[in-house]
Each structure stands twice: as C-alpha cells, then as structure tokens.
Amino acid sequence: MRSHHPVRFARGDVESILERLMAEDVEMFPCGSWRRRLPTLGDLDIVVLGEIDVDSLYHRTGAIDLIEKNRVHLFYEINKKRFEVEIARATRETLGAALIRWTGSAKWNHNLREKAIQKGWRLTENGLYDNGRLIHAETEGGILEALEVPWTHPELR
C-alpha cells in the first residue's frame, strides 16, 4: 500500500485518541484508513457535523499542537512520534459527499470523480453537481446511486 505518510501507526495505538475525541458533544465520523478498517493509519481523518470548540477539544484530548486553517489539525504523540488528526466540518446536507471524500481510498474517489465527469457532472466533498446545481450530497448511497455505482463497503474501497 502506497501512502503519503512515511510513518504508519497501529489501530490500537490510535484508539485512545479517537475515544477522547468522540467524547465531544458533536457528531463525529472517523473516516480514512480507520473507516476502511486498515491495520495501520498515517493520520486520522474525522468529519464533524456542525461546530466544535477547538480550544476545548485541544486541551481536553491532550493534543500537543493545533493548527487551524480551513480545517482543524490536532497533533498527538504516539510512541514518541507525531500523529495528526484532521477534522473537516460538514453540514447534514453535505455529509454523504464529505464521507466519500474523507473515507477514500484516493483511487476509489478518483474513479467516482471520473464517473461524474463522464456524465458531465462534478463530484466534490460538498456534493455531486450538474452545471452548478446540487444533485445529491446528503448520503453516500444517494451519490453512488446517481452515479450508477453499487454500494461499496468502506473496507473494500
């Protein structure tokens, strides 16, 4: 498996961080390698519905660093190495598209975008569009159905 992360972390080593993050009072959806049930992770991608108190999350979860630009990046130490958690915000209306984008895999997402292009559409983390008009974004299943792609479980993506 090719990854842009040179260091990989065992699922078990990431689990305690995820448990602390999931204790937040917002809906969080772990994505990426975690959702695809891979044995190791280069980072942890999480889609969050709504707003989060970033400072509280940083302090409460024991993060060692925080960068907030378009997305929230929290850093933790695992076995004396730096581990990144990237948090992307979504709305109920864009959740399906965000889950597709942040779950991956990169190759699977590329193939979906190509399918959209073949139909004259555009697929982003905010939805599936036809000439700027939103076709679907709320559920992964709805987007896949519109693209005529059968449901694929995350671990097979």
Secondary structure by P-SEA (a helix, b strand, c coil): cccccccccccccaaaaaaaaaccccbbbbccccccccccccbbbbbbccccaaaaaaaaacccccccccbbbbbbbcccbbbbbbbbbbcccaaaaaaaaaacaaaaaaaaaaaaaaacbbbccccccccccccccccaaaaaaaacccccccccc
